Amino acid sequence: MNLVESIRVALHSLSANKMRAGLTMLGIIIGVGAVIALVSIGEGAQAAITEQIQGIGSNLIFVLPGRLVPGRVSSFGTAASAILTLEDAEAIADPTNCPDVYAVAPELSRSGTVVFRNQNSNTTVSGTTPAALFVRRLSIRDGNFFTEQDLLSGARVAVLGGRLAQEMFAGENPLDQTIRVNRVPFRVIGVLEERGGGGHGGGGVDTSVFVPITTAQNRLFGDITSSRGRRVTLIYASAVSEERVDAAIEQITYLLRQRHKIRFAEEDDFTVTSQKDILGVLDQVTSILTLFLGAVAAISLLVGGIGIMNIMLVSVTERTREIGIRKAVGAKRRDILVQFVIEAVVLSVIGGLLGIIFGVLAAAMVNRTGVLVTRVSPNAVFLAVGFSVAVGLFFGIYPATRAARLNPIEALRYE
């Protein structure tokens, strides 16, 4: 019997028990669909994170207080010496100290309450400088960002994240309105474009309030002075180009070690990192997450494979006399083996094709929620279908071998 004839006979045998074949394929359909959908969600999340980070500049540098050491609890912000100051930022901004640093924007951030009439929101209040507009690639939607004059005078002016402005003012023009930040009145002078996403570059900007750092230090937050100067939460810096990021990091590190009086053998009490470093870590994390989601979904494929083996064993039992007749008229053991293996593979292939449709539809439904844009990868489709075929082949071999080994005389006597 040739391959085409074997496939035709397999389809005929399966169509004779449509309900049973459909239930058997259900495990494969769900497994393939789950693998495609979950891997698509994982890759979509990875792409969204990458896009958000790249959107705030490939030459952005973060200077954080404390030493971030992989694999152990960090000293971030805990040690008495693990602080950064406004004076540190000013030293980094000096081109004689760090010639490869183009601009610097220190930030002092705390949680705070923003009130407008009967609306209030608990959010992040960030004191910063006008340089943040360039360094962090912030875009003004309405109004203006605060100026150097506002910074020098400690003006009570505020710029709102786009989402926060929409939630607080509900369609009303926020410009020149008075809000209260931690009970201190501020005049709204600008609204930022929404970025979406999260973290430093995304949703954190969209829901934050930005005020001059001098105003934040003098009117909003207490306990910001130290023996070294005025504390800041972190320092953003922008290198002159993407190619000079590593050089800028070395210059900042050398300068801060001098300013913090750190000896040669001692560890830094600060961390200097770049967008590239953060992106690499996040890519690694999201890749592991995507792999984990795919592995979890693949378990259902194994369950589907067990279902195929069970149904093929039942089929061997039901068709014992048929096997005996075929052997009596000259069918070889190889023919019987191939026949039942093909039936198992056909089950898994049809289930895999239907699973592709199910997975793509599931990914499309996630897209319609607007929470995340999934990415259906051809590699995920080929992997899921290939794995389903391998499962059908693997779990079909034992029933096929059992059928091929049947004694034709005993098979003919089977009732």
C-alpha positions in Angstrom: 0.0 0.0 0.0 1.5 3.4 -1.0 1.5 6.5 1.1 -1.5 8.2 -0.7 -3.6 5.0 -0.2 -2.6 4.8 3.4 -3.6 8.4 4.1 -7.0 7.8 2.3 -7.6 4.7 4.4 -6.7 6.6 7.6 -9.1 9.5 6.7 -11.8 6.9 6.1 -11.2 5.2 9.4 -11.3 8.4 11.3 -14.4 9.6 9.5 -16.2 6.5 10.6 -16.0 7.8 14.2 -16.2 11.5 13.8 -17.1 12.3 17.4 -14.3 10.2 18.9 -11.8 11.7 16.4 -12.9 15.2 17.2 -12.6 14.7 21.0 -9.2 13.2 20.5 -8.0 16.1 18.4 -9.3 18.6 21.0 -6.2 18.2 23.2 -4.0 18.9 20.2 -6.1 21.9 19.1 -6.0 23.5 22.6 -2.3 22.7 23.0 -1.3 24.2 19.6 -3.6 27.2 20.1 -2.3 27.9 23.6 1.3 27.7 22.5 0.7 30.1 19.6 -1.4 32.5 21.7 0.9 32.6 24.8 4.1 32.9 22.8 2.5 35.7 20.8 1.6 37.5 24.0 5.1 37.1 25.4 6.7 38.3 22.2 4.2 41.2 22.0 5.1 42.2 25.6 8.8 42.0 24.8 8.4 44.2 21.7 6.3 46.7 23.7 8.9 47.0 26.4 11.7 47.4 23.8 9.8 50.1 22.0 9.1 52.0 25.1 12.7 51.9 26.2 14.1 52.8 22.8 11.5 55.6 22.6 13.3 57.6 25.4 16.7 57.5 23.7 19.5 55.1 23.0 22.0 57.5 24.6 20.3 57.9 27.9 22.3 57.1 31.1 20.9 56.4 34.5 22.8 57.2 37.7 21.3 55.6 40.7 22.3 55.7 44.4 23.5 52.4 45.9 25.2 49.5 44.4 23.0 47.2 42.3 24.7 43.7 42.4 23.0 40.9 40.5 22.3 37.8 42.6 22.2 39.4 46.0 20.2 42.0 47.9 21.1 45.4 46.7 22.3 48.3 48.9 20.2 50.6 46.8 19.4 53.7 48.8 20.0 52.0 52.1 23.6 52.9 53.1 24.2 56.3 54.6 26.8 57.0 51.9 24.5 55.7 49.1 23.1 59.0 48.1 23.3 61.3 45.1 23.1 65.1 45.3 22.2 68.0 43.2 25.9 69.0 43.4 26.8 65.6 41.9 24.5 66.3 38.9 26.0 69.8 38.5 29.5 68.3 38.5 28.5 65.7 35.8 27.1 68.5 33.7 30.4 70.3 33.7 32.0 69.5 30.3 35.5 69.7 31.9 34.6 66.7 34.1 32.6 64.7 31.6 33.2 65.8 28.0 31.0 63.0 26.5 27.9 64.0 28.6 25.7 66.4 26.6 23.0 67.2 29.2 22.0 66.2 32.7 18.6 66.2 34.5 18.6 65.4 38.2 15.3 64.2 39.7 13.8 64.2 43.2 10.7 62.0 43.2 8.3 61.2 46.0 4.7 60.0 46.1 2.2 62.7 46.6 -1.4 63.7 46.4 -2.7 65.9 43.6 -6.1 67.6 44.1 -8.2 69.6 41.7 -11.7 70.6 43.1 -13.3 67.2 44.0 -10.8 65.1 42.1 -7.7 63.7 43.7 -5.0 61.3 42.7 -2.1 59.6 44.5 0.8 59.7 42.0 4.5 60.5 41.6 5.7 64.0 42.0 9.0 64.6 40.3 11.1 67.7 40.9 13.5 68.1 37.9 15.1 70.7 35.7 14.2 72.1 32.2 16.9 69.8 30.8 14.6 66.8 31.5 12.5 67.8 28.4 15.5 67.0 26.2 17.3 64.3 28.2 14.1 62.2 28.7 12.6 63.1 25.3 9.4 64.5 26.8 7.0 66.0 24.3 4.7 68.9 25.3 1.1 68.5 24.1 -0.3 71.7 25.5 1.4 74.8 27.1 5.1 74.8 28.0 7.6 73.2 30.3 9.1 75.3 33.1 12.1 77.4 32.4 15.5 78.2 34.1 13.9 81.3 35.5 11.2 79.2 37.2 13.9 77.0 38.5 15.9 79.9 40.0 12.9 81.5 41.5 11.4 78.3 42.9 8.1 79.0 41.0 5.1 76.9 41.9 4.3 75.7 38.4 3.6 72.2 37.3 3.5 70.1 34.2 1.2 67.1 34.1 1.5 63.7 32.5 -1.1 63.3 29.7 -3.1 60.6 31.4 -3.2 62.3 34.7 -4.4 65.5 33.1 -7.2 63.6 31.3 -8.3 61.9 34.6 -8.1 65.0 36.7 -9.8 67.5 34.3 -12.1 65.2 32.3 -12.0 67.3 29.1 -11.6 70.7 30.7 -8.6 72.7 29.7 -6.0 72.3 32.5 -3.8 75.2 31.5 -3.6 78.0 34.1 -5.7 76.0 36.5 -4.6 75.7 40.1 -4.0 72.3 41.6 -2.8 71.3 45.0 0.2 69.0 45.4 0.6 67.9 49.0 -1.6 70.9 49.9 0.7 73.4 48.1 -1.0 75.3 45.3 0.6 75.0 41.8 -0.4 76.6 38.5 -0.6 74.1 35.6 1.5 75.5 32.7 1.8 72.4 30.5 0.6 68.9 29.6 2.8 66.1 28.2 2.1 63.8 25.3 1.1 60.3 26.5 3.7 57.6 26.0 1.9 54.5 27.2 3.7 51.5 28.8 5.3 51.8 32.2 8.4 52.4 34.1 10.7 55.5 33.7 9.8 56.1 30.1 6.2 55.2 29.8 3.2 55.1 32.1 5.3 56.6 34.9 5.6 59.8 32.9 1.9 59.7 31.9 0.7 59.8 35.5 3.3 62.0 37.1 3.5 65.7 38.0 6.7 67.6 37.2 7.7 70.7 39.1 11.0 72.6 39.4 13.4 70.7 41.5 14.1 73.8 43.7 10.4 74.1 44.4 10.2 70.4 45.3 13.2 70.7 47.7 12.1 73.9 49.4 8.3 73.5 49.5 7.2 69.9 49.0 9.8 67.5 50.5 11.6 67.7 53.7 14.8 66.0 54.8 16.6 66.4 51.5 19.9 67.9 52.8 23.0 65.9 53.7 26.6 66.6 54.5 27.3 66.2 50.8 24.5 68.5 49.6 20.9 68.4 48.5 19.7 64.8 47.9 18.2 63.7 44.6 16.5 60.4 43.8 18.5 59.7 40.6 20.3 61.5 37.8 19.5 61.2 34.1 22.3 62.0 31.7 22.5 62.1 27.9 25.6 61.2 26.1 26.7 63.2 23.1 26.0 60.2 20.8 25.1 56.6 21.1 28.7 55.6 20.3 30.0 57.6 23.3 27.7 56.1 25.9 30.4 53.8 27.3 32.9 56.6 27.5 30.4 58.9 29.2 29.7 56.1 31.8 33.4 55.8 32.5 33.7 59.5 33.0 30.7 59.7 35.3 32.0 56.7 37.3 35.4 58.2 37.7 34.0 61.6 38.8 31.6 60.2 41.3 34.2 57.9 42.9 36.4 61.0 43.4 33.5 63.1 44.8 32.4 60.3 47.1 36.0 59.7 48.2 35.8 56.0 47.4 39.2 54.2 47.7 40.7 52.0 45.0 39.7 48.7 46.5 36.2 49.8 47.6 33.0 49.2 45.7 31.0 52.1 44.2 28.1 53.4 46.3 26.3 54.3 43.1 25.3 52.6 39.9 25.7 54.0 36.4 23.8 52.1 33.7 22.5 52.8 30.2 19.4 52.1 28.1 21.3 49.3 26.3 22.1 47.5 29.6 18.5 47.8 30.8 17.2 46.7 27.5 19.5 43.7 27.5 18.3 42.6 31.0 14.6 43.1 30.1 15.0 41.2 26.8 16.5 38.3 28.8 13.7 38.4 31.3 10.9 38.6 28.7 12.6 35.8 26.6 12.6 33.5 29.7 9.0 34.5 30.4 8.0 33.7 26.8 9.8 30.4 26.9 8.1 29.5 30.2 4.6 30.4 28.8 5.3 28.2 25.7 6.5 25.3 28.0 3.3 25.6 30.1 1.1 25.5 27.0 3.1 22.6 25.6 2.0 20.4 28.5 -1.5 20.4 27.0 0.1 19.0 23.8 1.5 16.1 25.8 -2.0 15.5 27.2 -3.4 15.6 23.7 -0.7 13.0 22.7 -1.8 10.7 25.5 -5.4 11.1 24.2 -4.2 10.0 20.7 -2.4 7.0 22.1 -5.6 5.9 24.1 -7.8 6.3 21.1 -5.4 4.4 18.8 -5.3 1.5 21.4 -9.1 1.4 21.3 -9.0 1.4 17.5 -6.5 -1.5 17.5 -8.8 -3.5 19.7 -11.9 -2.7 17.6 -10.2 -3.5 14.3 -8.5 -6.7 15.4 -10.4 -8.8 12.9 -9.7 -6.3 10.1 -6.0 -6.5 10.9 -6.2 -10.3 10.8 -7.9 -10.3 7.4 -5.4 -7.8 6.0 -2.5 -10.0 7.2 -4.2 -13.1 5.8 -4.4 -11.6 2.3 -0.7 -10.6 2.3 -0.3 -7.4 4.3 3.1 -7.2 6.0 3.8 -6.1 9.5 5.3 -2.9 8.1 2.1 -2.1 6.3 0.0 -2.4 9.5 2.6 -0.3 11.4 2.6 2.4 8.8 -1.2 2.5 8.6 -1.7 3.1 12.3 1.2 5.6 12.6 -0.3 7.6 9.7 -3.7 7.6 11.4 -2.1 9.1 14.5 -0.2 11.7 12.5 -3.3 12.7 10.6 -5.1 13.2 13.8 -2.3 15.5 15.1 -1.9 17.3 11.8 -5.6 18.2 11.5 -5.6 19.1 15.2 -2.5 21.3 14.7 -4.1 23.1 11.7 -7.2 23.8 13.7 -5.1 24.9 16.6 -3.4 27.5 14.4 -6.7 29.0 13.7 -7.6 28.9 17.4 -4.3 30.5 18.5 -4.5 33.3 15.9 -8.0 34.1 16.9 -7.0 34.1 20.6 -4.2 36.5 19.9 -6.5 38.7 17.9 -8.9 38.9 20.8 -6.1 40.0 23.1 -5.3 42.8 20.5 -8.9 44.0 20.6 -8.7 44.6 24.4 -6.1 47.3 23.7 -4.0 46.2 26.6 -1.3 44.6 24.5 -0.4 44.1 20.8 0.5 40.5 20.3 2.9 39.2 17.7 2.1 35.9 16.0 5.5 34.6 15.1 5.9 32.2 12.2 8.5 30.4 14.3 5.9 29.8 17.0 3.4 28.4 14.5 6.0 26.1 12.9 7.2 25.0 16.4 3.7 24.3 17.7 2.6 22.3 14.6 5.9 20.5 14.4 5.7 19.5 18.0 2.1 18.3 17.6 3.2 16.1 14.6 6.0 14.8 16.7 3.6 14.1 19.6 1.3 12.2 17.2 4.1 10.2 15.8 5.6 9.4 19.3 2.3 8.4 20.9 1.1 6.5 17.8 4.1 4.2 17.6 3.1 2.0 20.5 -0.5 1.3 19.3 0.8 0.8 15.8 3.5 -1.6 16.9 0.9 -3.5 19.0 -1.3 -3.8 15.9 1.5 -4.9 13.7 2.5 -7.7 16.1 -0.9 -9.3 16.2 -1.0 -12.9 15.2 -3.3 -13.2 12.1 -4.9 -16.4 13.2 -5.7 -15.1 16.7 -6.9 -11.8 15.1 -9.3 -13.7 12.8 -10.8 -15.6 15.8 -11.3 -12.3 17.8 -14.9 -11.6 18.5 
